[in-house]
Amino acid sequence: MSQSSIISETIIFVREKLSDAEAGHDWFHIERVFKNAVKISENENCNELVVKLGALLHDIADSKFYNGDESVGPKTARNFLESIKCDEATINHVVQIIENISFKGGNFKSQFTSKELQIIQDADRLDAIGAIGIARTFNYGGFKNRQIYNPEIAPKLNMTKEEYKNSEAPTLNHFYEKLLLLKDKMNTDTGMKMAEQRHRFMEQFLSQFYSEWEGSL
C-alpha cells in the first residue's frame, strides 16, 4: 500500500472512531493537529509518514475517556496499522509516540524521544493553547461538570502524574497547571514561534476574565 493510501485509510478510520467523541478531542482536533504537524515538519528532518500517522492516531483512544487506561490508545493504533499491513518499524514508532505524547503533570519525564514525537507533541500542544485551547478547556470542564472558577481553590503546580490525572479542580486552574506552561515546553523553533502569539492571547483572556469577575469592567 502506498503512503498516500495508508494516510487515506487512516483518516477514514479515525473519523469513524471519533464520530461521537467529546468536542475537544474529536476529529476536528485531530485534523488541526495534523495540519500543525505537517506545517512544523516542513522545517525539520523527519519521517513524513510517521509524523502524519502519529498526528492522526495520537488521540485515537485518550485514556481520560477510558477510565485512565493508557494502553487502549496504543493497542487500537497497533491493531489498525497491522490491519492495513503497515511495516513494523513504523508501527512501533507510532505506538511509542502515542505512549509518550501527553502532558501528564509537571513532574512527568518521558522515556522516549524522537524528532517525530517532538513535532507531533508541539502540534498537539498548539491546539491546547490560544483561542482554540480556551474553547477546548471550557468545553471539557463543562463535559466534566466542573466549576468555571473558584477563588478559594488555588492551582496546584508540579503535580504528580496521578494527581494530574485525577484532578477535579475548577477549569480556570487548568491554565496555570498546564496551558500557560506549554509555550516553554515546545520542542521545535517553528512550534515555539507559533506558540508565542497563542500564549499572549491566553494572558489577555485571563486579564479580561478577572476584571469581569471582580466587576471592574
QUIRAWO-V519798 format. One record per residue. N is the residue number from 1. PSI is psi in radians with two decimals (none if undefined). D_CENTER is the distance of its C-alpha to the mean C-alpha in whole Angstrom. Layout:
<<N PSI D_CENTER> <N PSI D_CENTER>>
//
This chain:
<<1 2.34 29> <2 2.83 28> <3 -0.73 24> <4 -0.64 24> <5 -0.67 25> <6 -0.79 23> <7 -0.76 20> <8 -0.78 22> <9 -0.66 22> <10 -0.72 18> <11 -0.79 18> <12 -0.79 20> <13 -0.83 19> <14 -0.75 15> <15 -0.71 17> <16 -0.77 19> <17 -0.63 17> <18 0.35 15> <19 -0.47 18> <20 0.34 18> <21 2.73 14> <22 2.46 13> <23 -0.46 13> <24 -0.16 10> <25 0.56 8> <26 -2.94 11> <27 -0.64 13> <28 -0.57 12> <29 -0.80 9> <30 -0.76 9> <31 -0.72 12> <32 -0.75 10> <33 -0.71 8> <34 -0.82 11> <35 -0.73 13> <36 -0.76 12> <37 -0.74 12> <38 -0.74 15> <39 -0.81 16> <40 -0.69 15> <41 -0.35 17> <42 -0.41 20> <43 0.22 21> <44 2.63 20> <45 1.84 22> <46 3.00 20> <47 1.87 20> <48 -0.72 19> <49 -0.76 19> <50 -0.73 17> <51 -0.83 14> <52 -0.78 15> <53 -0.72 15> <54 -0.73 12> <55 -0.74 10> <56 -0.57 11> <57 0.03 11> <58 -0.46 8> <59 0.56 8> <60 -0.44 11> <61 1.30 12> <62 2.27 10> <63 -0.49 12> <64 -0.31 12> <65 0.11 14> <66 0.77 16> <67 0.59 18> <68 0.10 16> <69 1.88 17> <70 -0.02 14> <71 -0.30 17> <72 -0.81 16> <73 -0.96 13> <74 -0.71 15> <75 -0.75 18> <76 -0.76 17> <77 -0.79 16> <78 -0.83 19> <79 -0.72 22> <80 -0.86 21> <81 -0.60 21> <82 -0.62 24> <83 -0.43 25> <84 0.25 25> <85 0.65 27> <86 2.62 24> <87 2.66 25> <88 -0.66 25> <89 -0.74 24> <90 -0.77 21> <91 -0.85 20> <92 -0.71 20> <93 -0.78 18> <94 -0.74 15> <95 -0.73 15> <96 -0.62 15> <97 -0.83 12> <98 -0.67 10> <99 -0.36 12> <100 0.03 11> <101 -0.56 8> <102 2.58 6> <103 2.14 8> <104 0.54 11> <105 2.77 13> <106 -0.34 15> <107 -0.03 17> <108 2.33 15> <109 2.12 16> <110 2.54 15> <111 0.03 18> <112 2.51 17> <113 2.65 16> <114 2.82 17> <115 -0.65 17> <116 -0.73 15> <117 -0.76 12> <118 -0.71 12> <119 -0.87 12> <120 -0.65 9> <121 -0.77 7> <122 -0.77 9> <123 -0.72 8> <124 -0.72 4> <125 -0.59 5> <126 -0.60 8> <127 -0.13 7> <128 -0.09 6> <129 3.09 10> <130 -2.83 13> <131 -0.77 15> <132 -0.75 12> <133 -0.72 10> <134 -0.82 13> <135 -0.77 14> <136 -0.70 11> <137 -0.80 11> <138 -0.50 15> <139 -0.78 15> <140 -0.66 13> <141 -0.71 16> <142 -0.69 18> <143 -0.63 17> <144 0.08 18> <145 0.75 21> <146 2.72 20> <147 2.57 22> <148 -0.83 21> <149 2.49 23> <150 1.87 25> <151 -0.32 27> <152 -0.16 28> <153 1.83 25> <154 2.59 24> <155 2.59 20> <156 1.91 20> <157 2.78 19> <158 0.75 19> <159 2.66 18> <160 2.93 18> <161 -0.77 16> <162 -0.70 18> <163 -0.76 18> <164 -0.78 15> <165 -0.63 14> <166 0.07 17> <167 2.42 17> <168 0.48 19> <169 2.80 19> <170 2.64 20> <171 -0.70 17> <172 -0.50 18> <173 -0.48 18> <174 -0.47 14> <175 -0.71 14> <176 -0.50 16> <177 -0.32 15> <178 -1.06 11> <179 -0.77 11> <180 -0.19 14> <181 -0.31 14> <182 -0.57 11> <183 -0.71 13> <184 0.04 15> <185 0.11 13> <186 2.56 12> <187 -0.55 14> <188 2.73 16> <189 -0.74 18> <190 -0.77 17> <191 -0.72 14> <192 -0.79 16> <193 -0.73 18> <194 -0.55 15> <195 -0.48 14> <196 -0.86 17> <197 -0.68 18> <198 -0.66 15> <199 -0.79 16> <200 -0.67 19> <201 -0.71 19> <202 -0.70 17> <203 -0.72 20> <204 -0.71 22> <205 -0.80 21> <206 -0.70 21> <207 -0.79 25> <208 -0.74 26> <209 -0.87 24> <210 -0.64 26> <211 -0.74 29> <212 -0.66 29> <213 -0.70 29> <214 -0.09 32> <215 0.41 34> <216 -0.10 34> <217 none 33>>
//
